[in-house]
Amino acid sequence: MSILYGDDPLNADHIDILGRERIVKRVVSSLNVIRSRTPSAVAALVGPWGSGKTTLLAQVEDVLTGDGEWQVARYNPWSYPSLETAVPAFFSELRNALPAGTRGSKAREAIGGWLSRLAPAGDLSSVAGPNLSGPAQVIADLVTGDRSPEKLRAEAEELLRELSTPVLMLVDDLDRLGPDELLMTFKLVRLLGRLPNVYYLLSYDEKTLEDLLMRTGLVAQDKSRAREYMEKMVQLRLDIPTMLPDERLTLVNAVLDEVLGNHRMRLSARDLRRMSVGWQKCLDIYINQPRAAKRLFTQVDAAWTDVEGEVDFVDFVHMTFLRTFEPRVYDLVERHSDELLSAGASVLGVKPKETHEQRWDRWIKSITTEGARHPNKVADLLAELFVPLRSARDKMEFGSAAMADIANRRGVGHPDYFYRYTQTGVPVQDIAERTVLASLRELRDDAPGPALIKVEAKLKEDPQLVVSKILRNSPGSELPAEGLMKLLARTYEAMGAKEHGIQASRPSWVALNLAAHVLSETPDDAVALIKASTESAEGLTLVCDLLRQQMRAVSEDQHWRDLIDKVRTHVAELIQADLKAAFAPTADGRDLERAFRNVYALRDLTSEAEVRDLLWALIDREATWNVGDVLAAILPLGMGSTGEDEWITVGDVEAETVEWLLGIEKVASILDVSPAPYGSRRSEARFDNPPTLEERKPLALEGFRHILYYFRNQQS
């Protein structure tokens, strides 16, 4: 049976984990003592909400009924919809608890006759009426004998006095009643309950009962009078002691084990250490009653299915704790996630040169303002979850390794995963880890499916997000290298456009980093992978940008030097063929633009002279494109924005590029243009869509005149 769900008492399978047998023995022993001292008494089991009172009552009942020394009745006034039904139920429970022997049967008949005189129809509503004065008057009449024959009362008392087995009435959940319901229940116990061999064990939270009594006219707002009233009601007070640290830990381990078992999980030694740290720093002081432990892990168990595999379990427990026990602090974390994730400008009034101590003090103050019961403890827990607060608390900086660790375990302190915790699931703008894993399996098996379709679409929309997840979920030995290179080739242009805001503009650094990782992890297959990637136009561009990146960044890396040498001729020939195709009579401006994306790689793989000779040969021989078209094709495009509006901009032709690609003076002689200083430049051109070659040509020619002006000035 589950420990977690519902508010029912724990069953026998779970009793020992609380170490409450000693309390049960004390209660039973005390009841046996008062039985020997007085013919009737009221005892009370007192403990705060969630301390396990109902479970203890159930254990006491089991022991007493098992010994056969008591007859036990249960009365829960909270279970009845009205006083009119609760009052007769009190008599009914008492009557039904009487033993079945001759004297018990007669006592049952006497009490039954007693009640029937009050309510012939079997329900006090016939005499009580809808208001509270009715039942109260009935009780008063009963006690005074105005409506209860003394003969029936005396007979019932005599028969009860001669019973060999006393009756114990367990009255639970008094702290859930309203003020008037509570007073009525006390009157039943106090005025009607003083029958021989009838004892009562009440169960309640003292603070709640005092608050309820202070809302009645009986004690007004005087707390001391409320206590005095309770002292008159209860002759024997039995307090539930606070759970010992070991008992709390045992209970938490039990409910944690149930959650793990429900989801067929096992925590690593490292995760168990992290759970222990969270417990010691914060949770221990909050999880001080059985209900608190059930409350926390019931939330975890119910919600884990929605996030399993998408978040870190330990972090999820800690965030669920905050949401359940300190919801205003949880809201504070959501409001100031930018600072906690180091994803943007600080908030909460943080200053640029704020010290670690100042930041820590500021957060303690903010947590206190939100009404946290234990601000320092909560701050300590947050410091375990979020690196900026850990730095502030420990007065030291944590490097990128700390954030990488959080990312690898999908922790709440990383921007890629934070909103999975606050949304209890994968947000629309995110992509599920299970989807990424499934897509990698599909790539590995060369069996494209729905997961790969989702990943490919998301890769074009948010390259950084998807690539980071691919890297975290795909160790080198399991990397579907061929499939990933094909995927990058298909999406490379769209990824670059997303990163830079414009199609066919600049390299996608995210894609290049993943491609470099793939080829580094699979050195034996790297040549074949590169050649396979160059079979498509986008794949060729990917390879060209990758080789240029590596030729500049890893001159000491023997693997890459060898790899570049092995593919140099193959890739150069493909670029040359692509350029020749772009100058064919059937080609259009987009073909020329795409081909010139790779002309820089051709220069790095061959030489400037070889590229220049090829271009002039194509310009002179094919006559499809002239020099002005070529200048227009190499104009860089960019994005402009005011924050509200966006547009496409056209950058300047670089003098160095024109010189090595075509030769500045040769271009000038063919175009027959005069130099012009930058002071004569027109205003910046703006476009809603990528401009065509024809639209760019005037800008290219204007830019070239400026280049020519400064080039000749430098030569003179």
N, C-alpha and C positions, 0 to 999 in steps of 0.2 A: 504494500500500500504506500502511496506517495506521502512524503512528509510535507510537500510544498503546498498543494492546492487546497483552497477552502480554509475556513476558520475552525474546522473540527479539531477535537483534541487528538494528540498523537496516540497511535495505537501501541500495543504491547511490543511490537517489533522495534519501536524507536524510543521506548521509555528510558532504557538504560543510558542512551547517549546524553541525557540531560543530568544524570546523576541525582535524580530526585527521589530515589527510594528512601533515603534518610528522612526527607520531609514527610513523605507518606507515613512512615512509621511513627514520626512524631505526632502527626495529626491523629492517627488511629489511637495511639497511646493516650493522648489528651482527651479524646472522646470517651475512652473507656474509664478514665479517671473521673470526669464530670458525671458520668452515668452512675458511678458509685457514690457520688457526693450529693447529688440533687436529682429530684424526679423529673425535672425539665430545665433546659437551658438553651441559650443561643450562643453559638460559636461563629467565628468569622475567619475566613481565609482571605488575607489582605495582600494585594500585590498590584503593581502598576499594570496598565494595559499591555497585553502581549507577554506577560510573565509566565504564562502557562497555567493559569488558575483552573481552567476547564479541564485540562489534561490531568491535573492533580486531583480534582474532584472525581474524575473517572477512575483513577487509580485507587483512591480511597474507597469508592463504591465497590470496586472489584475485591479489595481486601476484606471489607466488612461482610459483603454477601458471601464470599468464599468461606469465611469463618463460621457463618451461620449464627453469629452473636447479635446481629442487627437486621432489622427490616429497613430497607432503604427506599425512599420515595424521591423522585426528582421533580422539581417545580421550577420552571423558567418563565417568569411573568412576561418577559420580552417576546415570548412566542405567541402571545394572544393579542388579537387585534384591538381589544377594548377591555375596560375594567369589568364590564358585564359578563364577559366570558372568562376573564382571568380569575375572578373571585370563586366561582363554583369549581373551577379547575383546581384551585388550591385544596378545597375539601375533597374533591374527587381523588387527587393524588394521595392525600393522607389516608383516605378510606381504603383505597386499593392496596396500600402498603401494609395493612394490618394482616397478621397471619391468618391462615385458613382454619385454624382449630376452632373449638367451640366458643371459647371466650373471644377470640379474634373475630369470629363471625358475628357474635352478638354486638361487639363494639362497633363493627362495621355497620350493622343494622341501626344502632343507636345514632351514630353520626349521620347515616343516611336519612333517618327520620328527622334529625335536627335540621339538615339542609332542606328536606322537603317541606318542612313547615315554613321555611323562608321563601322558597320558590317552588310551588307545587308543579309548575310546568317544567322544572328542571333547569331553569335559567334565571339568574338573579335579575335579568333585565325586566322581568315582570313587576318587580317591586322597586328596582333601583332607579329607573328612569334614565334619561340621557345625560344628566349632569353628574358631577362628582359627589354632590351631597347625598344622592340616593344610596349608593353603596356604603358610604360612611354612616348613614343613619341606620341602615340594616345591621351593620356591625354593632353599633351602639345599642340597638334594640336587643340584639342577641346577647350581649354581655349583661345588660341589666335584667334580662329575662322578660321584658315587656312582650316579646313575641316568641320566646323560646321557653318551652315548659321546663321548669327546674327538674322535673322527673327525668326528662330525656338527658339533660346535661349531667345530672348526678349519676345516672346509670352509665353514661358514656365514660365519665371520669373513673368510676369504680371498676368498670371492665378493663379500661386501659391500665389502671394501676396494677391489676393482677396479671398483666401480660408478662410472660417470661422473657420475651424478646422485645427490646425497645425499638421504636421507629425513629429513623434519622431522615429528616427532610432536607435535601440538598437544594439550595436556592441560588441559582447562577445568574450572571449577567445583570445584576442590579445597577451596574454603572452604565447600562444602555437605556435605562428607563427615563421618562420625563419626570419632572418634579412631582406631579400629582400621582403618577403611577407608583413612584417610589414610596411616597407617604402611605398610599393604600396598602402596598405590600408590607410595609413595616407594621401597620395596624393589624393586618391579618396575623402576622407572626407574634406581635406583642399581646394583642387582646384575645385572639382566638387560639393562639398557639400554646397557651399555658395549660396544656393538658398533661397529665402524668404519663411518663414513658414516651413522650414525644420531644425530640431534640431537633435543633436546626443548625445547619452549617451553611452560612451565607458566604457569598464570594463577590468581591468587588474591589475596585480601585478607590482608595480612600480619598484622594484629591478630587476625583470626579464626583463622588458622593457628597463631599463637603460643598462643592460648587452647586450641586443640585439642591441641596438643603437650603443654601443661601438664596435660592430663587423662590423659596416658598415663604409664606407668612409666618411659618413656625419659628424660624431662627433669624429671619430678615437677613441682613448682610454681616452678621456677627459670626466669624469663623469659629471662635471659641465656643459659642453656643451650639454650633453644628457638631463640634467634637463632643461636647457634653451629651448631646442627643444620642450620638452613636455609642458613647460609653454606657448610657442607660440601656440601649438596645442589646448590646453585646456583652456577655459575661466573660467569654474566652476569646482572646484575639490571637490568631496564628498568622504571623507574617511570613511571606515567602522571601527567603534571603536572596540577595543579589547573586546572580550566577558568577561563579569563580572564573578567572581567566581561562583555566584549562577547560572548564565546562563550556564556555562560549566558543572556544576554538574547536572543541569536539563537535558541537552542534553545527558550526559552520562547515566543518569538513564533511559532516554527514549530508547536509543539503547540497554542498558542492559535488560530492560523489554522486548524488542522485541526478543532478543536472548532467554531469559528464556521462553517466551511464545512459541517460535518456537519449543522448546524442552520439553515443559510441565514440567518445573522445577520451584522450589521455593527454595530460599536461606534461610537458618536458620539465626536466629539473630546473631549467632557467625560468620557465613560466611559474613554477611553484615558488621559486625564490621571489619573483616579482609580486605574486599574490601575497606572500608573507610580508614583504615590505609595505604594501598597501594596507594590510591588516594592522601592522604595528604602528604605522604613521597616522592612520585615521580611522579605519573601519572598526577597530576594536572598541573604541569609546562609544560608537553608535549602536553596534550590534550587541546590546546588553540584555536583550530579552528574546525568548524563542520566536515570538511573532516577527520581530525585526529581521531575523535571519530568514524566515520563511518569506517575508515580504520582499526582500531583496532578490533572493534566488528564484522565486516564482516569476518575477519580471524577467530575469535573465533567461530562464527556461522557456518561457512563452515566446520571447522575441528572438531567441538565437537562431531559429530556423530561417528567419528572413535575412540574416546577415552571415550565416555560417560560410566560412571560406572567403569572406569579403573583408573581415575586420579581425583584429587581435582579440582573443577571448578575454585575457586579463584586463586589457584596456576597456573592453565592453562591460565587464563587471564593474569597474571603477566608475565609468560614465553612468551606468545604470544606477549605481549607488547615489551619485550626485543628483540625478534626475528624481530619484525616489525620496531621498532624505533631505536634500538641500536644493530644491527646485529653483530658488532664486539665484543661487550661485551658478547653477547649470545655465540659466538664462544669461548670467554675466559672461560666462565662457563663450556662449554663442555670439553675444553682442561684440565681444572683443577678440574674435578669432584671428583677425589680422595680426594683432600683436603676438598672440600665442603661437601662431604658425610662422611668424617672421615673414609674412607674405606682403606686407605693405607698411604704410606709415602707422606709427603707434597711435593708440588712442588713450582714453582715460587721462588725458592731460600730460602724457609723457613728454619730457623735454629731450632734445637731441643729445645732450651730454649727461643724461641721467645716469647716476652710478648704480651699481648692483644693489646697494643698500637702499637707495631711494626707490628703485623699482619694487623691491620686495616689500618695503613699508607701504607703498602705495597700494599694492595688491591686498595686503593684510587689511588695510583700511577699507578698501572696496568690498572685500568679503564680509567684513564686520558690518558695514552699512547694509548689506543684503540680508542681515539677520541670521547669519550662520551661528549655530549653537557652539561650535568650536572652530573659530576662524583660523587659528594657527595650524590646527590639524588638517583642515580642508586645504589650506595653502600648501602644506607639505605634500598632500596627495596630488594636487595640480602640478607641483614641481616635478613629480615623477612622470607626469604625462606630457608636459610641454617644456621643450628645451629652454626657451627664454626665461621661464620662471626657475628652472633648475639652475641656470647660470646666475640669476639674481640671488637665489638662496645660498648657493655654494660659493658665491663670489669668485667665479671663474668662467672663462669662455669655453664652450664645448664646440668642437670643430664639426666639419661636414660628416665625420664618421658617426656622430650621434644621430643626425638626421637620417643618414643612410640606414642605420640600424632600425629606426622607427619605421622608415619606408618598407624595409624588408619584412617586418612583421605586421605591416599594414596597421600601424598604430594611429591613434587619434591625433597625435601631435604632428602629423604630416598633412600638408594641404591636399594631397591626392586622396586621403582617406577620411579626413575630419567629418565631412558631411554624411558619410555613411553611418556614423554614430548618431548624429543629431537627427537624421531622417529615418533612422532604424531601417536601413535598406540602401540600395544603390540609387543615388539620384539620377534624374534623366540625363544630366550633363556628364555623368560618369559612365563607365562601362564595367560590368561585373567581372571579377577575377575569374569566375568559373567560365565566363564566355571567352576570355583570353586563353585560358587553359584548353578549352575545347577547340578553339581555332588553331592552336599550336598542334594539337593531335590531328586535326584535319589536314594541316600542312604536312605533318610528318607522314601521314598515310596517303598523301596525294588524293584526298577525297574531300573536295570543297563542300561545305555544308552551311547551315544557317549561322553558325558561330563565326565563320570566316567572313561571311557577308557583313555581319554587324561590325566586326573588327575593322574590315577594310573601309567601311563608311565612316567609322569613328576616327580612323587613322587620317583621313582627309580633313576631318573636322577639328581634331585636337591631336596633332602628331606627338607632342611631348607626353601627354597623358598615356597614350597607348604604347609608345615605345618604352617608356619607363616600366610599364607593367609587363611587357614582353621580356625585358631584361631581367626583371625580378623573378619571373615565373619560368624561366628557361635556362637552367644551368648548361654550361658549355657542352657537356656530354649528351644532352638531350635536345640540343638546338636543331630544329628543322631547317638547316641551312639553305637548302635549295628552295624550299617553299618560301622562306622569308625573303630571299633575294628576289624571287619572282614578284612577291607582294610589294616590296619596295619599288621595284621597277614599274609596276602598274600605277602606283600612287605617288611617285616621286614629284611630278610636276604639281599635283594638287597640294602636296605637303609643303612645297616651297611657296606656293601661292598663299597658303594659310599663314605661314610664318612671316612672310614679307608683305602680304596684302595685295599682291598682284601676280597674275599668271606669267609663267616663263620669265621670271625676273632673276632670282638669286638662288643659290643652293639651299636645300633643306639640311641644315646642320644636324637636326635630330635624325633624319634618315641616314645621313652619312656616318654618324656615330654608330648607329645600329649595324649598318653594312660593314663598317670597319671591325666591329666586334664579331660579327658572324665569320668574316674571313680570317680573323686572328684565331678564332676558336677552332677553325677547320682548315689548317694549313695545307693538308694533303689534297684537299678538294678546291682550294682557292682559285687556281687557274681555270678549272672547268666551270666554277660558279661565275667567274667574271665573264667568260666567253658566252655562257648561257644567258647572262643578263643583257649582253649587248645585242641580242637578237631583235630587240624592240628599240624604237627611237628613244623612248623615255629611259629604258634601261641603259642605253649608250650614254645618255646625259648623266645618269646616276654614276656610272663607272668613271666617266671623264672627271666629274667633280670630285669623286672619291680619290682618284689617282693624284689629282692636283693637290688635294688636301694632304695626302700622305707624303708626297714628294717634298712638301714644305715643312711638315711637322715631325717626321720620323727618320731623319737622315741617318741616325745611328741604329735604326731597327733593321737588322739583317733580313728578317722575314719579309718586310715590305720592300726593301731594296731588291731582293731576289725576285719577289712577285712582280714588281713593276717591270723589271728587265724581261721577264718571261712573257708578259702580255703587251709590252710596248708596241711592237710592230703590228700585232693584231688590232689593237685599239686604234692606232694611228691610221691604218689602212681603212678602217670603218669610218673614221671621221672624214678622211679625204673623199671616200665614196659618198658620204652624206653631203658634203659641200658640192661635189659635182652634180648630185641629184638636185640640189637646191637651185642650181643655175640652169637646169634643163628648161626648155620652152614651156613645159606644162606646169612648172612649179609656181607657187604663189608666195606672197610676202611672209606668210607664217612659216613656210618651209625654210626661207632664208633666215628668219629670226632664230628658229630652232637650231639650224646648222651653225650659226655664229655663237650659240651658247657653248659649243664644244671647241671653237677655234683656239681658245686659250690653252686647252689641254693638248691640242695638236702642237702648239708652239713648245710646250714643256716636254712633250714626248719626242719632238724632232728638233727644229730650230726656227728662229724668227725668219731667217732667209728662205727656208723651205716653204713656210706658210705664205710668205709674201709672194714668192714666185708662183705658187699655185693660184693664189687669188687673182693676180694680174692675168695669168693665163686664162682663167675662167671668165674674167671681165672682158678681156679682149676677144676671146674666141666665141663665147656663147652669145654675148650681147643681150642676155635676158635682163641683167641688172647692171646699172651703171655705178659709178663711184658714189654718187649722191645716195643711191639706194643702200649701198654698203654702209655709208656713214649713218644713215637712218637706222639700219639694223643693229648697229652697235651702241645706239643711244641707251643709257640705263633708264629704266622706269622705276618710279617710286610712288609712295602714297603721301598725300597731304591731308591735314585734318584740323578743324577748329574745336574738336570735341563733340560737335553736333553733326557737322557736314564732313564728308570725305570726298577726295577726288584723286585722280591719277596725275602724277607729275612726270615730266621728262627732264632728265638730268643733262649734264654737259658731256660732250665728247672729250675724252682725255687726250692730251697732246702726246703722251708717251704711247698710248695705244695706237693712235693714227700713224705715228712714226714707224713703229716696228711692223704694223700690219700692212700699211700701204706706202708710207713715205710722205711726209707733209708737203714737200715741194712738188713732188710728182702729182699729188692730188690737186694742189693749187694750180699747176699748169693745165691740167685737164679741165678743171671747173672754171678757170679763168675768173677768179674772184679776187677782190682786194681785201687786205687786212683791215680789221676794225677793232678798236679798244672796247673793253667791257662797258664803258660809260654809255655806249650807244645801244646797249642791250634792251630788248623789249621786255614787257612784264611777263611774269611766269605764266606759261600756258597750263590750263587745267582741262582735264578730260574726264567724262563720266565713265567711259569705256576705254580699254587699251587702244591708243591711236594706231591707225594704219601706217604703212611706210610712207604713203603720200602725205599724210598729216604730219609726220615727223620730219620729212625732208627739209622744209623751210627752217625748222629749229636746228637740224643738223648742219645746214649750210651756215646759219648765223653763228653757231658755236665754232665751226671750223674757221670762220673769219677771225674770231677772237684768238684762236690757237695760232693762226698764221701771224697775227700781229705780234704776239709775245714771242713766238719762235724766232721771227726775223730780228726782233729787238735784241734777243739774246745772242744771235749770231753776229750782230754788228759790233 
